[in-house]
Every structure is written in structure tokens, then in C-alpha cells.
Amino acid sequence: MGANTVLEGTAEGEAVDIDTTERDFGFVNVNGGTAERTVTVSNTGPSGTTLSISDVSLSGPGSGAYEVTSQPTSVDGGQSETITVEFDPSATGRKSATLDVATSDGTVHVPLSGSGTGPDAQFETGTVDFGDVVYDQTSQESVRVTNAGGVPLSVSDVSISGTDAGQFSLATDPGSFTLAPGQSKKLSVAATPSSTDGLSASLDLATNESGGSPSASLEATGIKPTVSESPDDGSTLSFSDTPVGSASQKTVTVTNTGSAQLVIGAPSITGADASVYSVGKDDETRLSADESETFLISFSPEQATTYSDAELTFGNINSPDTDTLTYSLDGTGTESKATLGQPSTEFGQVPTGSSQSTSLTLSNEGGDTLDVSSVSITGTDSTAFSVSGIDSSTSISDGSSQSFTVTATPQLRGSNAALLEIKTESGDTVTSSLSALGTEPALDVSKGSLTFSDTRLGDSATKSVTVTNTGNVPLSVSDLSLSGTDAGQFSLAQSSLTVPAKATRTVDVTYSPATDQTSDAKQRNGQTAKLSITTNASDKTVSVTGTPVTPVLKTGVDSLQYGTVGVDETVTRTFTIRNDISGTADLTIESLAIRGADEGAYSIQSNPTGNTLSAGESQTVTVEFTPRSTGAKFATLNLITDDPERTPGRSSSRTRRRSSRSATGVSRSITPMQWSVHSRR
């Protein structure tokens, strides 16, 4: 009788095994840089099976930046093959894609990521505005250019182009230069207007960037003073017949109809008859736009004759259209019984609202009694003067005299002129030319607020407020101070100053957010203060605002542990450097290096030194360990960034040493690696 035997078994086919951990290609230069990563495809099925690979493709929004450069078509049982992917970005930014591997055992998806980077020249401002610049004078400004990219920026040329390029120049030619990632350089530019129009040009850089040359706009407005005079230049100032011992007046008014300050040199009178003429103001005059100055010219004859050999000159005028004004002077002296001992009375500088007095004497040299019929002060500024001690009841006997007082009380800044007239019953008229310069300082501040752009903790930025004295005597700024909630984050270069008449001075305010201001920096909370300006004219306040920003470094690990590793074997560990999403400024990796007695056993793959991470961006770093001998291997991985909150210092962690041992006839090394994070400010 036969017997049947049942045979049972399980057939094993091919089985795909692929590590689906994301492949990070790191930062790659868009100008010709590439990076490769591999994906290992294993067939974990038994010998004799074959894993077929029908398709290897790329998908996702950034797939165009990747290319599969080598791929297998099959994998035998118990064997592995490699797929190679190249990352070749053509534009900056993060590129994400998926590697899709279709096999006879199903499709496996492997995420890919990488960031395209390159040199990136960024000007700190898009426009360098010189403001008003006086015709044919030079003003300088500076602008900082920074390499915000991840690879060195090469600048081969700096030039100026545009419609008005000829009126701008490089104050200092920087030549060619290279900026490492995060590095910056200050460029100095000058504007020298040869016209009074709005000027524009472009500051251009020739760099190794793709996509065009970076540039910044240059703007300036050419301004100049313009002279308008009355009477016209070249005229003759003819004085009326004037009694000896008296004085008569003429005026010349000069107006600045231009847009820049007009400077007029001290007037002078020359010629054989110059001694009988005088000018009420004999020093330099400065006029703002639309401001006028009236000059009083007095004629005080010494004899009964004609005086026509004299010329009045206003020289050293800074207008490009008018450098000199000249006037001929002509007057005749006549006889008179009444004389004034001081026919021309000049009070000089008198502060507005205050008074200054002088004594004059009227003498009778005519043989008969001199009876005064009237005393008056006439002219445009007659209200600025007054007379006492003489009136229509005054009578002076032959050979006698009468003293009286004239007082100047100017209410307005600038020249004040009038004529004192004393008439007698006999028909004589004696006159005295009166002049006083009303003086006062006047404060003008260029802006009511200062706003600082984003400033990193631990850094400083400076802005200026222009203080102008539009008055005609010095302005004393007795106190400059800061107050308010965040006043401690700002500072002043000085606490007081003096501004000459018609001059300007700058007050520098520096914003230096301290490294302990992280709460405000992470929230971008504006910090405020008030600048108070106290002077002998008036007081002003300027609001000051700054915004602190900071990167926030996160690493997520305190040490890298490698465990037991065979001599000459290689084990890798990875960690991530991240600028946390709470950061409000870029994080620059200034240095990443291995230090310590056993540093030679470790190596950093694709060192990220010089890379810059925006808020939320991260960089994965791989560190290889390849021991050449047995025993514990200690080293420290030092990371230096510009995060001001991470202060320099050594890691305080300790790792227990272990003795070397062997296993399966292979020497092994037990190795910890310490971790140290630094900030360089």
C-alpha cells in the first residue's frame, strides 16, 4: 500500500529596502555649484531573487533643481545598489523634491531638500539722498554694501551712471574687493552740483552675481544763493544837502532770492572822501533764503563843500552770479548855526527787547539864541528809537549847548535805522543818523523725530539731528538730554554746544540695544526715548525710536555620542544649526571647528562656516568619526555665531571615559564628543 507525503514551504521573493530619511544637500552656489547625495537600494530577499527597478523619477515643486545621474535597473537578492542624485540649483532659496523609486516590490519615496545660494550684494538703503547741496560745493555721504549671500561676493568695479553722473563721484575709489558672506564695506560718494536742479544718478557694482548688477540711487538738489539788490548795482547814492555837524542817510537793501545761504563780505568805503561816509554794519552778513538785510550809509560833512570821490563796495559775495556790488557816493555839506557833536549815532548790537542809550549834544554857534521848534525821529524803524531831554521848549543861548539822550530799543532782529531831526525857529535843521543791530539767536531743528531701522542686539547705529541758528548771535545749547522708558538704549555724543550765527551743528544720537533686550528683540518691539534741546532762544524735543532685532540660535544637542567604533571604521552623526522662528535677524555661522587632544579623529563634512540663516532656516551638519587607534577619543565641537545671547565659554558637560576593549577580534574605540557654543561680538 502506497504512502503520500505532504510537503509544505514558503516561497520568498524579492524585498525592497531603502532608507527614506530626507537627503539634505545643504547650501549650493547657484553659479556653477553642485552637490551629490546617494540613495542605497537593497534587496533583502534570498539569493536567486531579483528586484526590478522600473523607474527612478523626481517630483515636487523643486524637482527641476535635481537630476538622477546614475541608477540601477535591478538588484540581486542580498545585494545593494546605489542611486546618485545631483543638486544643481539655478536660483536661490530652498528647493524641495521627492525621489520616486518604482520597483517590483512597490514604490518608495525619498524626500530631498537643498538651498540654492550665491553672492548677494545688498545696499543698506536703496537711495543715497544728499539733500540740498550748495552749487559748486561738495557734500559726502556713505552707503554700506553687504554680502547677504552664502558664498563670497567679488566686486570688480564700482561706477556711477545716469543722467547727472558727472555731478557725482566716488569720494574714495575702492577698487576691486571681495566680501565674505555677511561681510560689509562702506562706500563713500560725493555730490558736487553744477546746476540748481534735482540731480539723480546710480551707484553701480560689477559683481559675480547672476541676474544683473546691484545698484543704489543717488539723489541731490543743487542750490545756490542769488542776489537781488536795491538800488541796482552800479548806481550813485546821492545825499541831500546836509549841514556841517549833521548827517543824512541812504540805504542799500540786499535780498537772497536763492535757495542757499548768501554770504556778503564786510562792506568797505574807499576814495579821497571816504572819511565823511560810514556804513552802519561793518562785518560779514549771512542771509538765509528769502531773507533781506538793509545797510544804512551815513553822510556827515565836515565842511561846506561837495564830496563825490568815494565808492561803497560789498565784496566776497558767495553767489556764483554776483561776487561784488559797488555804489558811487555823492553829497554836499552846507553851513548851519546849529551843530550836533555826533552826527552819526551807531548803537551796534542790541539784543531785541532790551535798550541801549547814548548822549548827544546840540550846540549854538550862530550868535543869537537858538530856539528848538520840533524834535522828531523819522524812517522805517523810527519806533525802535526814542529821544528825551530836548523838545520844542528848549532854548540855547549863543555859544552854549544842550545835552540829551537817544535810546535804541529794537524789537526785530536785524538792522534798525532812522533819522533824528531837530528844527529851529531860525529855519535850520540838524540831523543825526541812528542805527542799531537788533540781535537774537533763533533755534531750528531739522526733524521732529528720529527712526532707527532694525538694529541687532549688541550693535550700534547713529543718526543725526541738525540744529540751525537762524539768528544773528550765537545760540547756546545749554543742555542735550535723553529721557523716557528706553532712554538707556540711546546715547548722545555731547551734552551741550554753541552754534554760531547763521550756522548749523549736528547732534549725534546712537542707538545701542543691549544684549539683554532679547524680549523686545524677539517681538520687534520699538524702543522709544525723547531728545530734549534746551537753548537761550527756545526749547525743542525730538522723538527717538529704534527697533531691536536678534537671531536665536538653536542646536538641539549638547553632545554627539558615537559609541564603540572599530579602528579605521567611519561612523557619522548629524546635528542641526537653526535660527529659530522667533529670531528677527539673520544668523551668521562665523566658525565651526573641532578642537581637542583627539581632534584628528573627527572631521566636518560640508562645513557651513560663512553661511547665513534667516529666521526659521536651518543647516544640517555631518561630523565623521574615524579612529586610528583604540581608546576613548575626546574633542570639542566649537560653534561661533553672531547670536549675542550665546556668550563665549566652554561646555560644562562631562563624559565618562571608558577603557578600550576588543570584540570579535576587532579593536574598538568608545568615543564621546563634547559641544561648545560661542558668540563673537
C-alpha positions as CSV (number, residue, x, y, z in Angstrom):
1,M,0.0,0.0,0.0
2,G,1.5,3.3,-1.0
3,A,2.2,6.3,1.2
4,N,1.7,10.0,0.4
5,T,4.0,12.7,2.0
6,V,2.8,16.2,2.2
7,L,5.5,18.9,1.5
8,E,5.0,22.4,2.8
9,G,7.2,25.6,2.3
10,T,7.0,29.3,1.8
11,A,8.5,30.9,-1.3
12,E,10.3,34.2,-0.5
13,G,10.6,36.7,-3.3
14,E,12.4,40.0,-3.7
15,A,12.1,42.7,-1.0
16,V,13.0,46.3,-1.4
17,D,14.7,48.2,1.5
18,I,15.5,51.9,1.1
19,D,16.3,54.4,3.9
20,T,13.7,57.1,3.4
21,T,15.4,59.7,5.6
22,E,15.5,63.1,3.9
23,R,18.6,63.8,1.9
24,D,19.8,67.3,2.7
25,F,22.1,68.7,0.0
26,G,22.9,71.8,2.2
27,F,23.7,75.2,0.6
28,V,24.9,75.2,-3.0
29,N,26.2,78.1,-5.1
30,V,23.8,78.8,-7.9
31,N,26.7,80.0,-10.0
32,G,28.1,76.6,-11.1
33,G,27.9,74.8,-7.7
34,T,26.6,71.2,-7.4
35,A,26.2,68.6,-4.7
36,E,25.6,64.9,-4.8
37,R,23.8,62.5,-2.4
38,T,23.3,58.8,-2.8
39,V,20.3,56.5,-2.0
40,T,21.1,52.8,-1.4
41,V,18.5,50.3,-2.7
42,S,18.8,46.9,-1.1
43,N,17.1,43.6,-2.0
44,T,16.6,41.8,1.3
45,G,15.1,38.8,-0.4
46,P,17.0,35.5,-0.6
47,S,19.7,34.7,-3.1
48,G,18.3,34.0,-6.5
49,T,15.7,36.7,-6.4
50,T,15.8,39.8,-8.4
51,L,14.4,43.2,-7.5
52,S,13.5,45.1,-10.7
53,I,13.7,48.8,-10.8
54,S,11.3,50.0,-13.4
55,D,11.6,53.8,-12.9
56,V,13.5,56.4,-10.9
57,S,12.0,59.8,-11.2
58,L,11.8,63.2,-9.4
59,S,8.6,65.0,-8.4
60,G,7.7,68.1,-6.3
61,P,8.0,71.9,-6.6
62,G,11.8,71.9,-6.6
63,S,12.4,68.9,-8.8
64,G,13.9,70.9,-11.6
65,A,16.9,71.6,-9.4
66,Y,17.7,67.9,-9.1
67,E,18.9,65.2,-11.6
68,V,19.4,61.5,-11.2
69,T,22.8,60.9,-12.6
70,S,23.1,57.1,-12.1
71,Q,20.6,54.4,-11.3
72,P,20.5,50.6,-11.3
73,T,17.8,48.6,-13.2
74,S,17.8,45.6,-10.8
75,V,19.2,44.4,-7.5
76,D,20.0,40.7,-6.8
77,G,18.9,39.0,-3.6
78,G,21.0,40.0,-0.6
79,Q,22.7,42.8,-2.6
80,S,22.6,46.6,-2.7
81,E,22.9,49.2,-5.5
82,T,23.2,53.0,-5.4
83,I,21.2,55.8,-7.0
84,T,23.1,59.1,-7.3
85,V,21.2,62.4,-7.3
86,E,22.8,65.7,-8.2
87,F,21.6,69.1,-6.9
88,D,22.3,72.0,-9.3
89,P,20.1,75.0,-8.3
90,S,19.8,77.9,-10.8
91,A,18.1,80.2,-8.3
92,T,18.4,81.0,-4.6
93,G,16.1,79.6,-2.0
94,R,15.1,76.3,-0.6
95,K,14.2,73.6,-3.1
96,S,12.2,70.5,-2.0
97,A,11.6,67.5,-4.1
98,T,10.9,63.7,-3.9
99,L,12.9,60.9,-5.4
100,D,10.4,58.2,-6.5
101,V,11.8,54.7,-6.9
102,A,9.4,52.2,-8.6
103,T,10.4,48.6,-8.0
104,S,8.8,45.2,-8.5
105,D,8.1,45.3,-4.7
106,G,6.4,48.7,-4.7
107,T,7.3,52.3,-5.0
108,V,9.5,54.1,-2.3
109,H,9.6,57.8,-1.9
110,V,12.7,59.6,-0.5
111,P,12.4,63.4,0.3
112,L,15.1,65.7,-1.0
113,S,16.0,69.2,0.2
114,G,18.7,71.8,-0.5
115,S,19.1,75.5,-0.7
116,G,20.4,77.5,-3.7
117,T,22.7,80.3,-2.6
118,G,25.1,82.7,-4.2
119,P,26.7,86.1,-3.7
120,D,24.1,88.7,-2.9
121,A,25.1,92.4,-2.8
122,Q,22.6,94.4,-0.8
123,F,22.9,98.2,-0.1
124,E,21.7,99.3,3.3
125,T,19.4,101.8,1.6
126,G,18.1,101.9,-1.9
127,T,18.6,105.7,-2.2
128,V,21.5,107.8,-1.0
129,D,20.0,111.2,-0.6
130,F,22.4,114.1,-0.2
131,G,19.6,116.6,0.3
132,D,20.4,120.2,-0.6
133,V,24.0,120.8,-1.7
134,V,25.3,124.2,-2.5
135,Y,26.2,124.9,-6.1
136,D,29.9,124.1,-6.8
137,Q,30.5,122.8,-3.3
138,T,31.0,119.1,-2.4
139,S,29.0,117.0,0.1
140,Q,29.9,113.5,1.0
141,E,27.7,110.6,2.0
142,S,28.4,106.9,2.6
143,V,26.5,103.7,2.0
144,R,27.3,100.3,3.2
145,V,27.1,97.2,0.9
146,T,26.8,93.8,2.5
147,N,27.1,90.3,1.0
148,A,23.9,88.7,2.2
149,G,24.6,85.6,0.2
150,G,26.2,82.3,1.2
151,V,29.3,82.5,-1.0
152,P,32.0,85.2,-1.5
153,L,30.9,88.3,-3.4
154,S,33.5,89.6,-5.9
155,V,33.2,93.3,-6.8
156,S,35.3,94.1,-9.8
157,D,34.2,97.7,-10.3
158,V,32.3,100.5,-8.7
159,S,31.0,103.2,-11.0
160,I,28.4,105.9,-11.3
161,S,26.0,106.2,-14.2
162,G,22.8,108.1,-15.1
163,T,21.7,111.5,-16.3
164,D,23.6,113.5,-13.8
165,A,26.5,111.1,-13.2
166,G,29.0,114.0,-13.9
167,Q,27.8,115.8,-10.8
168,F,28.5,112.8,-8.5
169,S,31.8,111.0,-7.8
170,L,33.4,108.4,-5.7
171,A,35.0,110.2,-2.8
172,T,37.4,107.3,-2.4
173,D,37.9,104.7,-5.2
174,P,37.6,101.3,-3.5
175,G,39.0,99.4,-6.5
176,S,38.1,95.8,-6.6
177,F,37.3,93.9,-3.4
178,T,35.8,90.6,-2.1
179,L,33.2,90.3,0.7
180,A,32.8,87.0,2.6
181,P,29.2,86.0,3.5
182,G,27.9,88.5,6.0
183,Q,30.8,90.9,5.5
184,S,30.2,94.6,4.5
185,K,32.1,97.6,3.2
186,K,31.4,101.3,3.3
187,L,31.5,103.2,0.0
188,S,31.9,107.0,0.1
189,V,30.2,109.1,-2.6
190,A,30.3,112.8,-3.2
191,A,27.9,115.2,-4.9
192,T,29.2,118.5,-6.5
193,P,26.3,120.2,-8.2
194,S,26.9,122.4,-11.2
195,S,23.2,123.2,-11.6
196,T,20.3,124.1,-9.4
197,D,18.1,121.2,-10.4
198,G,17.2,117.9,-8.8
199,L,20.0,115.6,-9.6
200,S,19.9,111.8,-9.9
201,A,22.4,109.0,-10.8
202,S,23.1,105.4,-10.0
203,L,25.9,103.8,-7.9
204,D,26.6,100.5,-9.7
205,L,28.5,97.5,-8.7
206,A,30.0,95.0,-11.2
207,T,29.9,91.6,-9.3
208,N,29.9,87.9,-9.8
209,E,26.2,87.8,-9.1
210,S,23.8,86.4,-11.7
211,G,20.8,88.4,-12.7
212,G,22.2,91.9,-13.2
213,S,24.3,94.4,-11.4
214,P,23.2,95.7,-8.0
215,S,22.8,99.5,-7.7
216,A,21.7,102.3,-5.4
217,S,20.1,105.5,-6.5
218,L,21.9,108.8,-5.8
219,E,19.9,112.0,-5.3
220,A,20.8,115.6,-4.6
221,T,19.3,119.0,-5.1
222,G,21.7,121.7,-6.2
223,I,21.0,125.0,-4.5
224,K,22.7,128.4,-4.7
225,P,22.3,131.9,-3.3
226,T,21.0,134.7,-5.6
227,V,21.5,138.4,-5.0
228,S,18.7,140.9,-5.5
229,E,19.7,144.5,-4.6
230,S,18.0,147.9,-4.3
231,P,19.1,150.3,-5.7
232,D,20.7,148.5,-8.6
233,D,24.4,147.6,-8.6
234,G,26.5,150.5,-10.1
235,S,24.1,153.2,-9.0
236,T,25.0,156.5,-7.4
237,L,23.8,157.2,-3.8
238,S,23.2,161.0,-3.9
239,F,22.7,162.5,-0.4
240,S,20.6,165.7,0.1
241,D,22.4,168.9,1.1
242,T,23.5,168.2,4.7
243,P,24.5,170.9,7.3
244,V,28.0,170.6,8.7
245,G,27.7,168.8,12.0
246,S,24.6,166.9,10.9
247,A,24.2,163.6,9.0
248,S,21.9,162.3,6.3
249,Q,21.1,158.7,5.2
250,K,20.8,156.4,2.3
251,T,20.1,152.7,2.4
252,V,21.0,149.6,0.3
253,T,18.9,146.5,0.7
254,V,20.2,143.1,-0.4
255,T,17.8,140.1,-0.6
256,N,18.7,136.5,-1.0
257,T,16.3,135.2,-3.6
258,G,18.1,131.9,-4.0
259,S,17.8,128.7,-2.1
260,A,21.2,128.6,-0.2
261,Q,22.7,130.8,2.4
262,L,24.1,134.1,1.0
263,V,27.3,135.4,2.5
264,I,28.2,139.0,2.0
265,G,31.7,140.2,3.0
266,A,32.2,143.3,5.2
267,P,31.3,146.4,3.2
268,S,34.1,149.0,2.6
269,I,34.2,152.6,1.5
270,T,37.2,153.9,-0.5
271,G,38.3,157.1,-2.1
272,A,39.6,160.5,-1.2
273,D,36.3,161.5,0.5
274,A,35.7,158.1,2.3
275,S,36.1,159.7,5.8
276,V,32.7,161.5,5.6
277,Y,30.8,158.4,4.8
278,S,30.1,155.4,7.0
279,V,28.2,152.1,6.9
280,G,26.1,151.0,9.9
281,K,27.1,147.4,9.7
282,D,30.8,146.7,9.1
283,D,31.1,142.9,9.4
284,E,30.2,139.9,7.3
285,T,26.5,139.3,6.7
286,R,24.7,135.9,6.2
287,L,21.3,135.7,4.8
288,S,19.0,132.6,4.6
289,A,16.8,132.1,1.6
290,D,14.3,135.0,1.2
291,E,16.0,137.0,3.9
292,S,17.0,140.6,3.5
293,E,19.5,143.0,5.1
294,T,19.3,146.8,4.9
295,F,22.6,148.6,5.1
296,L,22.5,152.2,6.4
297,I,25.0,154.6,4.8
298,S,25.5,157.9,6.5
299,F,26.9,161.2,5.2
300,S,28.4,163.6,7.8
301,P,30.1,166.5,6.0
302,E,33.0,168.3,7.8
303,Q,32.9,171.4,5.6
304,A,30.5,173.2,3.3
305,T,31.7,171.5,0.1
306,T,30.9,168.7,-2.3
307,Y,32.2,165.1,-1.5
308,S,32.0,162.9,-4.6
309,D,35.2,160.9,-4.6
310,A,34.0,157.8,-2.6
311,E,32.8,154.3,-3.5
312,L,30.9,151.8,-1.5
313,T,31.8,148.1,-2.1
314,F,30.2,144.9,-1.0
315,G,32.7,142.2,-1.9
316,N,33.4,138.5,-1.2
317,I,29.8,137.5,-2.1
318,N,29.4,133.8,-2.4
319,S,26.8,133.9,-5.2
320,P,28.0,132.3,-8.5
321,D,26.2,135.0,-10.3
322,T,27.2,138.1,-8.3
323,D,30.5,138.4,-6.4
324,T,30.6,142.2,-5.9
325,L,28.2,145.2,-5.5
326,T,29.5,148.8,-6.0
327,Y,27.9,152.2,-5.5
328,S,29.3,155.7,-6.1
329,L,28.7,158.2,-3.2
330,D,27.9,161.9,-3.7
331,G,26.9,164.6,-1.1
332,T,27.3,168.3,-0.3
333,G,27.9,169.9,3.1
334,T,26.2,173.3,4.0
335,E,26.7,175.9,6.7
336,S,24.5,175.8,9.8
337,K,24.3,177.7,13.1
338,A,23.2,174.6,15.0
339,T,25.5,171.6,15.1
340,L,25.4,168.1,16.6
341,G,28.6,166.8,18.2
342,Q,27.8,163.2,17.0
343,P,26.0,163.5,13.6
344,S,26.1,159.7,13.1
345,T,24.9,157.6,16.1
346,E,25.6,153.9,15.9
347,F,24.4,151.7,18.8
348,G,26.0,148.5,17.4
349,Q,24.5,145.2,18.6
350,V,21.5,145.5,20.9
351,P,19.5,142.4,22.0
352,T,15.9,142.6,20.8
353,G,13.6,143.8,23.5
354,S,16.3,145.5,25.5
355,S,17.5,149.1,25.4
356,Q,20.8,151.0,25.0
357,S,21.2,154.8,25.4
358,T,23.7,157.4,24.3
359,S,24.1,161.1,24.9
360,L,24.2,163.7,22.1
361,T,24.9,167.4,22.3
362,L,23.2,170.3,20.3
363,S,25.4,173.4,20.1
364,N,24.6,177.0,19.2
365,E,27.4,178.7,17.2
366,G,25.3,181.3,15.4
367,G,25.5,184.5,17.7
368,D,21.8,184.6,18.5
369,T,19.7,182.4,20.8
370,L,18.7,179.1,19.3
371,D,15.1,178.1,19.8
372,V,14.1,174.5,19.0
373,S,10.8,174.3,17.1
374,S,10.5,170.5,16.8
375,V,12.3,167.2,17.6
376,S,11.3,164.0,15.6
377,I,12.6,160.6,14.6
378,T,11.6,159.5,11.1
379,G,12.2,156.5,8.9
380,T,11.1,152.9,8.6
381,D,12.4,151.8,12.0
382,S,11.5,155.0,13.9
383,T,9.7,153.1,16.6
384,A,13.0,151.4,17.6
385,F,14.4,154.8,18.8
386,S,13.3,157.5,21.3
387,V,14.7,160.8,22.4
388,S,14.5,162.6,25.8
389,G,16.0,165.8,27.3
390,I,15.2,168.1,24.4
391,D,11.9,169.3,22.9
392,S,10.2,172.3,21.3
393,S,10.6,174.3,24.6
394,T,14.4,174.0,24.5
395,S,16.3,177.3,24.1
396,I,20.1,177.5,23.8
397,S,22.0,180.8,24.2
398,D,24.8,181.8,21.9
399,G,27.9,179.7,22.5
400,S,26.1,177.2,24.7
401,S,24.9,173.6,24.2
402,Q,22.2,171.2,25.3
403,S,22.8,167.5,26.0
404,F,20.0,165.0,25.5
405,T,19.6,161.2,25.3
406,V,18.7,158.9,22.4
407,T,17.7,155.3,23.2
408,A,17.6,152.3,20.9
409,T,15.1,149.5,21.7
410,P,14.9,147.2,18.7
411,Q,12.0,144.8,18.6
412,L,13.1,143.0,15.4
413,R,16.3,141.0,14.6
414,G,18.5,142.8,12.0
415,S,19.3,146.4,11.0
416,N,17.2,149.2,12.5
417,A,17.8,152.7,11.0
418,A,16.1,156.1,11.5
419,L,16.9,159.8,11.3
420,L,16.8,162.2,14.2
421,E,15.7,165.7,13.1
422,I,15.9,168.9,15.2
423,K,14.4,172.0,13.6
424,T,14.9,175.6,14.9
425,E,12.8,178.7,14.8
426,S,15.5,180.3,12.5
427,G,14.9,177.6,9.9
428,D,17.9,175.4,10.5
429,T,17.6,171.6,10.5
430,V,20.2,169.4,12.1
431,T,20.0,165.6,11.7
432,S,21.7,162.6,13.2
433,S,21.7,159.2,11.6
434,L,20.6,156.5,14.0
435,S,21.4,152.8,13.6
436,A,21.2,149.7,15.8
437,L,21.5,146.0,15.1
438,G,18.8,144.0,16.8
439,T,20.2,140.7,17.8
440,E,18.8,137.4,19.0
441,P,19.5,133.7,18.5
442,A,16.9,131.5,16.8
443,L,16.6,127.7,17.0
444,D,15.5,125.5,14.2
445,V,15.7,121.7,14.3
446,S,15.9,119.6,11.1
447,K,13.4,117.0,12.2
448,G,10.9,116.2,14.8
449,S,11.6,112.5,15.0
450,L,14.5,110.0,14.5
451,T,13.7,106.5,13.5
452,F,16.4,103.8,13.5
453,S,16.0,100.8,11.3
454,D,16.3,97.3,12.6
455,T,19.4,97.1,14.9
456,R,20.9,93.9,16.2
457,L,21.4,93.5,19.9
458,G,25.0,94.4,20.7
459,D,25.4,96.6,17.6
460,S,25.1,100.3,17.3
461,A,23.6,102.7,14.8
462,T,24.0,106.5,14.7
463,K,21.7,109.2,13.3
464,S,21.9,113.0,13.4
465,V,19.7,115.9,14.1
466,T,20.8,119.2,12.6
467,V,20.5,122.2,14.9
468,T,20.4,125.5,13.0
469,N,20.8,129.0,14.4
470,T,18.9,131.3,12.1
471,G,19.6,134.2,14.4
472,N,22.5,136.7,14.2
473,V,24.2,136.0,17.5
474,P,25.5,132.7,18.9
475,L,22.9,130.1,20.1
476,S,23.8,128.5,23.4
477,V,22.5,124.9,23.7
478,S,22.9,124.6,27.4
479,D,21.5,121.0,27.7
480,L,21.1,118.0,25.5
481,S,19.5,115.1,27.3
482,L,17.5,111.8,26.7
483,S,14.5,110.7,28.7
484,G,11.8,108.1,28.5
485,T,11.2,104.4,29.0
486,D,14.1,103.2,26.9
487,A,16.5,106.2,27.2
488,G,19.2,103.8,28.4
489,Q,19.4,102.2,24.9
490,F,20.3,105.5,23.3
491,S,23.3,107.9,23.9
492,L,24.5,111.3,22.9
493,A,28.0,112.4,21.9
494,Q,27.7,115.7,23.8
495,S,25.6,117.4,26.4
496,S,25.9,121.0,25.3
497,L,27.2,123.0,22.3
498,T,27.3,126.5,20.8
499,V,26.0,127.3,17.3
500,P,27.4,130.5,15.7
501,A,25.0,132.9,14.0
502,K,23.6,131.6,10.7
503,A,25.4,128.2,11.2
504,T,24.5,124.6,11.8
505,R,25.7,121.9,14.1
506,T,24.8,118.2,14.3
507,V,23.7,116.3,17.3
508,D,24.5,112.6,17.0
509,V,22.2,110.1,18.6
510,T,23.4,106.5,18.9
511,Y,21.1,103.5,19.3
512,S,22.8,100.5,21.0
513,P,20.3,97.9,22.1
514,A,21.9,95.9,24.9
515,T,22.3,92.1,24.6
516,D,19.8,91.6,27.5
517,Q,17.0,93.2,25.4
518,T,16.0,89.8,23.9
519,S,12.3,90.1,24.9
520,D,11.9,93.3,22.9
521,A,14.1,92.0,20.1
522,K,12.1,88.8,19.6
523,Q,8.9,90.8,19.4
524,R,10.4,93.6,17.4
525,N,9.0,96.0,20.0
526,G,10.0,99.6,19.2
527,Q,12.1,101.3,21.9
528,T,11.5,105.0,22.5
529,A,13.1,108.0,24.1
530,K,12.9,111.8,23.9
531,L,15.7,114.1,23.0
532,S,15.4,117.5,24.7
533,I,17.2,120.5,23.4
534,T,17.4,123.5,25.8
535,T,18.7,126.8,24.4
536,N,18.9,130.5,25.1
537,A,16.3,131.1,22.3
538,S,13.7,128.3,22.7
539,D,13.4,124.6,23.6
540,K,12.7,121.7,21.3
541,T,12.1,118.0,21.6
542,V,12.7,115.2,19.1
543,S,11.1,111.7,19.5
544,V,13.5,108.8,19.0
545,T,12.5,105.3,18.1
546,G,14.6,102.2,17.5
547,T,13.7,98.5,16.8
548,P,16.0,95.8,18.3
549,V,16.4,92.5,16.4
550,T,18.3,89.3,17.1
551,P,18.9,85.9,15.8
552,V,18.0,82.9,18.1
553,L,20.4,80.0,17.9
554,K,19.1,76.5,18.5
555,T,21.1,73.3,18.1
556,G,19.0,70.7,19.9
557,V,22.0,68.7,21.2
558,D,24.6,69.0,23.9
559,S,27.0,66.3,22.7
560,L,27.5,63.8,19.8
561,Q,27.9,60.2,21.0
562,Y,29.5,57.7,18.7
563,G,29.6,54.6,20.9
564,T,32.0,51.8,20.1
565,V,33.6,52.1,16.7
566,G,36.2,49.9,15.1
567,V,39.6,51.3,14.3
568,D,39.7,52.7,10.7
569,E,35.9,52.4,10.5
570,T,33.8,55.5,10.0
571,V,30.6,56.5,11.8
572,T,28.7,59.7,11.2
573,R,26.5,61.8,13.4
574,T,24.4,64.8,12.4
575,F,23.1,67.8,14.2
576,T,21.1,70.9,13.1
577,I,22.0,74.5,13.5
578,R,18.8,76.5,13.4
579,N,17.9,80.2,13.5
580,D,14.7,79.8,15.5
581,I,11.5,81.1,14.1
582,S,11.4,83.5,17.0
583,G,14.6,85.2,15.6
584,T,14.2,88.6,14.0
585,A,17.6,88.9,12.4
586,D,19.8,86.7,10.2
587,L,22.1,84.3,12.0
588,T,25.7,84.1,10.6
589,I,27.7,81.0,11.3
590,E,31.1,82.6,11.8
591,S,33.1,79.4,12.6
592,L,32.6,75.7,13.2
593,A,35.7,73.8,14.2
594,I,36.9,70.7,16.1
595,R,39.3,71.3,18.9
596,G,40.9,69.0,21.5
597,A,43.5,66.3,22.0
598,D,41.8,63.9,19.6
599,E,40.5,66.4,17.1
600,G,42.2,64.5,14.2
601,A,39.8,61.6,14.7
602,Y,36.9,63.8,13.7
603,S,36.0,65.7,10.5
604,I,33.2,68.1,9.5
605,Q,31.6,67.4,6.1
606,S,30.5,70.5,4.1
607,N,31.5,73.0,6.8
608,P,28.8,75.7,6.9
609,T,31.1,78.5,8.1
610,G,30.1,81.8,6.5
611,N,26.5,80.7,5.8
612,T,23.6,82.9,6.9
613,L,20.3,81.6,8.1
614,S,17.1,83.6,8.0
615,A,14.6,83.1,10.8
616,G,13.2,79.6,10.7
617,E,16.0,78.3,8.4
618,S,18.3,75.5,9.5
619,Q,21.5,73.8,8.4
620,T,22.3,70.1,8.9
621,V,25.9,69.3,9.7
622,T,27.5,65.9,9.5
623,V,30.5,65.0,11.6
624,E,32.5,61.9,10.8
625,F,34.5,59.8,13.4
626,T,37.3,57.6,12.1
627,P,39.5,56.4,14.9
628,R,43.1,55.3,14.0
629,S,43.8,53.7,17.4
630,T,42.0,52.2,20.3
631,G,40.9,54.1,23.3
632,A,38.4,56.9,24.2
633,K,38.7,59.9,21.9
634,F,37.7,63.3,23.3
635,A,37.2,66.5,21.3
636,T,35.1,69.6,21.4
637,L,33.0,71.0,18.5
638,N,33.1,74.8,18.7
639,L,30.4,76.8,17.0
640,I,30.8,80.6,16.8
641,T,27.8,82.7,15.6
642,D,26.7,86.3,15.9
643,D,23.8,85.5,18.3
644,P,24.7,87.9,21.2
645,E,22.7,85.9,23.7
646,R,25.1,82.9,23.4
647,T,28.1,84.2,25.3
648,P,31.6,82.7,24.9
649,G,32.5,79.8,27.2
650,R,33.3,76.1,27.4
651,S,30.7,73.4,27.7
652,S,30.3,72.3,31.2
653,S,29.2,68.8,30.4
654,R,31.4,65.9,31.3
655,T,31.5,62.4,29.6
656,R,32.8,59.4,31.4
657,R,36.0,57.8,29.9
658,R,35.9,54.1,29.1
659,S,38.8,51.8,28.6
660,S,39.4,50.3,25.1
661,R,38.4,46.7,24.5
662,S,38.2,44.3,21.7
663,A,35.3,42.4,20.3
664,T,35.3,39.7,17.6
665,G,39.0,40.3,17.2
666,V,38.5,43.9,16.1
667,S,39.8,46.7,18.2
668,R,37.1,49.2,19.1
669,S,37.1,52.8,20.4
670,I,34.5,54.2,22.7
671,T,34.2,57.9,21.9
672,P,32.2,60.9,23.2
673,M,32.3,64.4,21.7
674,Q,31.7,67.5,23.7
675,W,29.8,70.5,22.4
676,S,30.5,74.2,22.9
677,V,28.6,77.2,21.5
678,H,30.1,80.7,21.3
679,S,29.1,84.1,20.2
680,R,31.7,86.5,18.7
681,R,30.7,90.2,19.1
